[in-house]
Amino acid sequence: MIHRRLTLILLVLALMLSACAPSPEVAPAAPTGAPTQAAEAEAMPATEVIATEAPAAEAPAAEAPVADAMETMGDASQPAADAGADAPVAAAVPVPAWQTIALTDAVTGDEFTVADFAGKTIFVEPFATWCSNCRRQLGTVDGLRAQSGDDVVFLALSVETNVGNEALANYAAQTGYGLTFAAMPPEMLQLLVDAYGQSITNPPATPHFVIAPDGTSSELFTGFQSAADIQAIFAAAGG
């Protein structure tokens, strides 16, 4: 009992001593506004940097319309290029083999081919020196020749494959015709038969045709034709 009371007394004394002891000083708390201002002061430079660098980051977006415009221009020009590529191109008329065979002008002795006169209107009449119908038709043709310019050529080609240049030159002199006279070799005559038919070897039928400046040929005409008729053929051929 005595020990318990002593213990209680000691506890009471200890409590009294602790109550009488001075309170420990507490350090004043820093004003709440200061850290906020410091934080704001430190945050401001970061904000300014972001604001300064933002336009540079957006620069590519400003270039986008230029790139789009260039693409649009490229797309717009493409149809024009395609249109030019798709545009039809007139095909050149192939030159028939018979037009490349060498002939000799019976009067001058000069060598030539029908293809040499490409780009001009060419009148061709197969004939024979013994044919009276040919002589009459060639007279009309020669009158038309005198009225035509250098852009029209008149050829009188003999179907007599064995006739010589001298005989043809005499024929030209006797008739007074200023046409170009020449004798067709057998291979040329055969090619003309292949192209126009057998009628081309019948001189009394006065066969004749016209080659246009673009190289296309008319049909084979037969029978007598006036100068007006032949001029109409020239007009149709573009001559």
MOZI-V852198 format. One record per run of one state. SS is the DSSP state (hx for helix, st for strand, lp for the rest). FROM is the first residue (numbers start at 1). LEN is the number of residues. If there is no record, write none. Layout:
SS/FROM/LEN
SS/FROM/LEN
This chain:
lp/1/1
hx/2/19
lp/21/11
hx/32/55
lp/87/10
hx/97/4
lp/101/2
st/103/2
lp/105/6
st/111/2
lp/113/1
hx/114/4
lp/118/3
st/121/7
lp/128/4
hx/132/16
lp/148/4
st/152/7
lp/159/6
hx/165/11
lp/176/4
st/180/4
lp/184/2
hx/186/11
lp/197/1
hx/198/4
lp/202/1
hx/203/3
lp/206/2
st/208/4
lp/212/5
st/217/1
lp/218/3
st/221/1
lp/222/5
hx/227/11
lp/238/2
